Amino acid sequence: MSIHTPPRAPARNDTAGVHRAARNDKRPRHVRIGAILTGLAGVLVFLALVAPREVGQVTPLALLRIPIEGLLGVAVLIALPPRARRVLAVAAGTLLGLLTVLRVFQMGFLAILGRPFDPIFDWSQLGSGITLLEDSMGHAGAIGTTVGAAVAGAALVVLMALSVRRLANLAARHRTTTVRTVAVLTGAWLACFAVGAQIVAPVPVAARSTAALGLQTAQQVSTSLRDQRIFDEQAATDAFRGTPGANLLTALRGKDVVFTYVESYGRSALENPEFAPTIGTVLDDGTRRLAAAGFASRSAYLTSSVSGGGSWLAHATLLSGLRVTNQYSFDKLVASDRLTLTSAFQRGGWQTVSVMPSNSGPWPEKAFYGIDRSYDSGNLGNRSLTYSGFQTPDQYTLSAFEQSERSRPDRGPLMAEIPLVSSHWPWAKVPNLLDWDAVGDGSVFDRPGAGRNDPVDVVESDPNRMRDGYRRSIEYSLSTLVSYVEKHGDDNLVLVVLGDHQPAAFVAGDDAGKDVPITIVTRDRAVLDRIAGWGWQDGLRPGPRAPIWPMESFRDRFLTAFAR
């Protein structure tokens, strides 16, 4: 009797089973990775579509929005054949990535400068940003940060294109579900739009941020090109270009005329309840003290060409009589032969001086402005290790000017332009006002008790400390100017004090505008009689009803008032 043994399966079948089992074991991991990548792609695209306009609006609740651009984009993509869908998805993703990079610039400019990024003329501003980074991080840190930001921007564009393509393919594979979802969300968007629904004001749930950004960018380009045409037309004529020096500023002959810009001294310093009480007290007390010393003053407002930064553009606007809002216009201006206030004084026989403690190295614009002698961080003599560059004490700057220029024997009349920088961002270092005879070479400011010297990173991370530092620094700058006039003022001094621009929006407020105070101080009443028709108010503090002029109008008014 034989025993029947079932035939064994071929060995190759056992091997195939093992491979199938192995593939089954790997599939869940592959699916999980794919799901994670899809989820990350969805989050990236969603955030790009719903990101609000300003940094302060970026909160978790503010991101709970329905982006209409995403709904329309999905509807279009799933209606296309595969090849066209892939091409359009990559193109749309690339555009979305570029707009996202642009939004980052917009957020930064709105937060720091209080205005949108100009895609035509603001690229040169990035150089100024790198300079600020060098001041706080050193050259290597600034270069590393800049390169890292450029790489991150390029990577964002690439990842956005890949993400949109991945999501488009997913939507096409699940067409029915996608169509139903889009229909429901579109209805919800329309309902939220109709009632103006907001979870966090002023961010609407019915989002159209990306479309708005694209439209605003197109409008900004159009506006920039138009403004540049206007600038070019106005720059082509100069009513004072051919005026002989003998006819310029004749009512100021023999006077020392000193223009001082107080960094970030904006109208908000006088009207924001967080700053106004103490800064107003400094100005009112200063008015009384100067009156006791025989000085009178008149004040008003100018509307600066910039906000939050770009001081040199404001300086150019005041001195040239042209509204300079970007680096392109500035470069065209300084390459021209336009008469500035400084060059008008030079033509009229004054010795012209600039004192710019934050500058280092050559100043190419010196010849254009008609400056005979210039002082900067290299030759101003400041020996303070704590307070230098943008933190140079205003008292040291004015003391050095007094010793180097006004105290010179047998000198002629001076015209000086002096940007005071103690109130420059980030408001972490605020010196104390010292006895003028103790200022010396500035090393006294390194001694204990000579000022407030907080770590920059600590102050920058705390908005309340930054605003407090801003207030303190403006108080210091204004107190220093009052004290300077008391100490060194004489019958021949005419001091013009003004702000260059408002501080950043997170200090001044979102709707603070661009107005800055301006004041003329003198002991000679005949000088103030010349501007009696201006309607400026008495004292160092302009009130709410004080006149407001465009900053670019000041040159012509000033030259006219003090001519024959």
Protein Blocks (a to p, Z undefined) as FASTA:
>chain_A
ZZdddddddfklmmmmmmmmmmmmmmmmmmmmmmmmmmmmmmmmmmmmmocfbfklmcfk
lmmccdfklmmmmmmmmmpcfklmmmmmmmmmmmmmmmmmmmmmmmmmmmmnopacdfkl
mmmmmmmmmmmmmmmnojmlmmmmmmmmmmmmmmmmmmmmmmmmmmmmmmmmmmmlmmmm
mmmmmmmmmmmmmnopafbdcbdfbdcklmmmmmmmmmmmmmmmmmmmmmmmmmmpcfkl
mpcfklgoklmgoiacdddddehiafklmmmmklmmmmmmmmmmmmmmmmmnopacdddd
dddfbehiaklmmmmmmmnopacfbfklmmmmmmmccdcfklmmmmnopacddddfkbgc
jdfklmmnopabdcdfklnopabfklgcjllcfklmmmmmmmmmmmpghiacdddddddf
klgcehlaccddddfklnmnommmmpghiaccddfklmmmmmklmmmmmmmmmmmmmmmm
mmmmmmmgcfkbccddddfbdcdfklnopklojadcdddddfblklmmmmmmnopaedjb
dcfklccddfklmmmmmmmmmmZZ
